[in-house]
């Protein structure tokens, strides 16, 4: 007989101290960012806490005893590619066929060897198609297909190697945010953003500060963008109230992120947190536990977190890559770009001397009002943003252990209301919220696409002295 099923969906967007990311925190401020405490809504993160269902929800019917999960690992053996396939299911047997570029190969004991494989990379994002079929005798029970990019990613010494070749990350942090639609999935905006990333010469993104939509990840695979995939653990603090629940949520989010994104060739690194307030001993223990979990779930990718603690971030001891967020010349050394760059150079050297690991400057930038100009450059002007970014890049390119420059932010985005966020907007984008380029975007395009030698570009643009000096 036909029966009715009732599906109930409940959305709870309350900001609370025991959630990840946390919000509505009260009490002493040494464990969290007091700068957000007076904002409304009081989020412990600097982007707007949009409520609701932001992405499509699908109800999928699957056969009983069908395919539960597929895990891929890829590697390179000489001129050949190797793909190992693990299929989780409760009954029957499986077959797997890999096809593409004139080849069709059947797996042997869950393994493919692809002679002369077309590797996945930034410039050649080659994708094969994998079809996995589950059989009960001669009867097909279930079938699943997915795209496969054959590539290797590893950290060796001071380098990040993609297919054995050093890769340097050029790109941004970004938010899923757009006028009118807020954080809701907007496919034309996704296409527009990738077009802008290609125009400006970027090759990478960090999913600040939550995993991006599946559509965003799929296009990264197809277009050849490198992704540092980050959990929603932004603004973590380690005070006792709610600590166990926050730690449990972080572990859950790690498991869910890796389960969803583990087969994307574009994902080259896992980030377990952004700007945690990790001076307490409890933080070190928690991040060691999270790092161990990541390596247990996926031993093939490096692990990092983005920190503003610098030398105080003891978790750098066991992470693979150091991601540092710094705004020297903006939140400190205001108006003094040259002084900020000097301090940045010294801190980078000190970090590398202590940890001997590759470093990414994962955030740097300035709030910039579109159409606001000043000469000499002054804070909030487009000229100041352009000089700040390009001079910071000049510092980074002089450090052989630096493997990436990620500017904060790609586009202006909505925030909570507060005295530091005019109009409830963070204006650090090199594009406006509606995706119009500021002066810095054109300067970056010159540096990232035209192969400009930075020193020569500075001489032509600024002359020999710091142009923001008055």
Secondary structure, DSSP 4 states (H G I P E B T S, - for coil): ----------------TTSSS-BS--S-STTS-GGGTTSBS-BSSSS----S--S--------TT-EEEEEEEEEEETTEEEEEEEEEESSSEEEEEEEETTEEEE-BTTEEEETT---B-SS-B--EEEEEEEEETTEEEEEEEEEE----EEEETTEEEETTEE--EEEEE--S-BTTTBTS--HHHHHHHHHHHHHHT--EEE-TTS---HHHHHHHHHHT-EEEEE-S-BS-B--STTHHHHHHHHHHHHHHHHHHHTT-TTEEEEEEEES-B--SHHHHHHHHHHHHHHHHH-TTSEEEEEES-GGG-GGGGT-SSEEEE--BTTTBSTT-HHHHHHHHHHHHHHHHHHH---EEEEE----B-TT---SS--TBSHHHHHHHHHHHHHHHHT-TTEEEEEES-SB-EE--BBTTBGGGEE---SB-TT--B-HHHHHHHHHHHS---HHHHHHHHH-SS-TT--
